Each structure stands twice: as structure tokens, then as C-alpha cells.
Amino acid sequence: MTISLKDRVKNSLLSQYSMLFANKDVPSEAEIKAAIERVLNEIALNDKQVIAELEKEAIVNSLIEEIIGLGPLRELLKDAS
């Protein structure tokens, strides 16, 4: 069974940055995004893999939604209409 790139990023993020998420102060969205991007770039570099910008953006946004907790509803709540 192959683990998806998103799941690899999530697993690595949780192991490397567990203190960021365990801290009493909730990390900002920018801090979360930076951590995800760092892990994603590390995995790409280690695997000598080129990841398209659209795929990177999709993975980062999806993981931010999972971490923040509203998931796909967050974008709907942002909509002013």
C-alpha cells in the first residue's frame, strides 16, 4: 500500500512539529502553513521529486483546513455572499 504525499506530509508534520501544536498558544495560520511547506519541500528534496505548484498548494490548503478544524466548510464561511 502506497502512502499518499499528503499523508506523508501530515505524518512528518505531526512528528516534527508536535510541540508547535501541543503548545498552549494556538499557532497562527501562517505558522502552520510555513511548517507544512517546510515538510513538503523536505520530502520533495529527499525523494528527488518535483511537485507541481498546484499540487503543493492543494496539499498545503487541505492540511491547513484539517488542522484548523473547519475542513471544507471554512471556504464557504469566508464567502461574503
C-alpha positions as CSV (number, residue, x, y, z in Angstrom):
1,M,0.0,0.0,0.0
2,T,1.4,3.4,-1.0
3,I,1.0,6.3,1.3
4,S,-0.1,9.5,-0.4
5,L,2.1,12.5,-0.4
6,K,-0.4,14.4,1.7
7,D,-0.4,11.6,4.3
8,R,3.4,11.6,4.3
9,V,3.5,15.3,4.9
10,K,0.8,15.0,7.7
11,N,2.7,12.2,9.4
12,S,6.0,14.0,9.2
13,L,4.5,17.3,10.3
14,L,3.0,15.7,13.4
15,S,6.2,14.1,14.4
16,Q,8.5,17.1,13.7
17,Y,6.2,19.8,14.9
18,S,4.2,18.2,17.7
19,M,5.4,20.9,20.1
20,L,4.1,23.6,17.8
21,F,0.6,22.0,18.1
22,A,0.9,21.0,21.7
23,N,1.8,24.5,23.0
24,K,-0.9,26.3,24.9
25,D,-0.8,29.2,22.4
26,V,-2.5,28.2,19.2
27,P,-0.2,28.6,16.2
28,S,-1.2,31.1,13.6
29,E,-2.3,30.0,10.1
30,A,0.9,31.5,8.8
31,E,3.0,29.3,11.2
32,I,1.0,26.2,10.3
33,K,1.4,27.0,6.5
34,A,5.2,27.6,6.9
35,A,5.6,24.3,8.8
36,I,3.6,22.4,6.1
37,E,5.6,23.9,3.3
38,R,8.9,23.1,5.0
39,V,7.9,19.5,5.4
40,L,6.6,19.2,1.9
41,N,9.8,20.7,0.5
42,E,11.9,18.3,2.6
43,I,10.0,15.3,1.3
44,A,10.4,16.5,-2.3
45,L,14.1,17.1,-1.8
46,N,14.7,13.7,-0.1
47,D,12.7,11.9,-2.8
48,K,14.3,14.0,-5.6
49,Q,10.7,14.6,-6.7
50,V,9.4,17.7,-8.5
51,I,5.9,18.6,-7.2
52,A,3.8,20.9,-9.3
53,E,2.9,24.3,-7.6
54,L,-0.8,23.5,-8.0
55,E,-0.3,20.1,-6.2
56,K,1.7,21.8,-3.4
57,E,-0.9,24.5,-3.0
58,A,-3.7,21.8,-2.8
59,I,-1.8,19.8,-0.2
60,V,-1.0,22.9,1.9
61,N,-4.5,24.2,1.8
62,S,-6.1,20.8,2.6
63,L,-3.8,20.2,5.6
64,I,-4.4,23.8,6.9
65,E,-8.2,23.0,6.7
66,E,-7.7,19.8,8.6
67,I,-5.5,21.3,11.3
68,I,-7.6,24.4,11.8
69,G,-10.7,22.2,12.1
70,L,-13.4,23.5,9.8
71,G,-12.3,21.5,6.8
72,P,-14.0,22.4,3.6
73,L,-16.6,24.5,5.4
74,R,-14.0,27.2,6.1
75,E,-14.0,28.4,2.5
76,L,-17.8,28.6,2.5
77,L,-17.8,30.6,5.7
78,K,-15.4,33.1,4.1
79,D,-17.8,33.7,1.2
80,A,-19.4,37.1,1.8
81,S,-22.5,36.4,-0.4
